[in-house]
Amino acid sequence: MGMSLLKTLLSNISPFLNLSSFKDTNSEPVQKYYQRAEEILKLLKPIILNAIVDSEIISDEVLDKAFEELGLSVEELREQFESWQPLSSKVYFVLQVEALISRIQNSSLDIFQSLKSSDQHLPDELSSASLEHCLQKIKHVGYKQISSLIREAVRDQVDSVGLSSEILMKIFESLSLNSNQEILVEAVALEKLKENAEQAEKTAEVVFIDQLIALVSLMHHRLVLIKQSQTCSPVLIPADFCCPLSLELMTDLVIVASGQTYE
């Protein structure tokens, strides 16, 4: 087994597990995703550190590939968590992080399965029962995935299919986009991501972020309708007449330098 590969993996896992002390790691939606990844890596690290590194397991192509992919995914995931800020896009963060956690979970399962089916003499820490126990625990590391709902909503938007109110409400609730201000913060964050993608000339990324911006715009419109349905007025108030922050009818208008109108 290539020691440099394993040491690189360990050097990625250790700082990731230390992220628990960062204050932003305890905010939503970051916390639940960090806990899931942490659960997997805490199962995996002792196996690598105490068993594989100290044993004489012969290099295996499948195992090496799984370790390499795991190392890259852990590094990318750590970068996602380290770059998270309260004003970051929750939608974009969830799409990136859920994909990376799935990759980490699959690579970990491949590692344990490969070791379990190996003909080599393994140390006691890697007994068949121990490996099966880890396999089952990793398989059952679950969390409510939102990325599939977001991608479904984006597809429906692109295909001009009527978006399900149920799906939008699930996205609202799961990402805590419960207020108009939260949605505006999300829209601004996505615009910044789009600008960065344009500067990097990532055309496909720009198109996808544009689709996310359109989805968030629709979410804002739905929130306006929900707010209006909760008022006692029988008259439907046009969205342009409502304050973008409070969603209330504007009576004392103020126009800021950007041209946006607020109550």
Summary of the structure (lengths in Angstrom):
residues: 263
radius of gyration: 23.3
end to end distance: 65.3
largest distance: 78.5
contacts: 742
relative contact order: 0.09
helix: 70%
strand: 2%
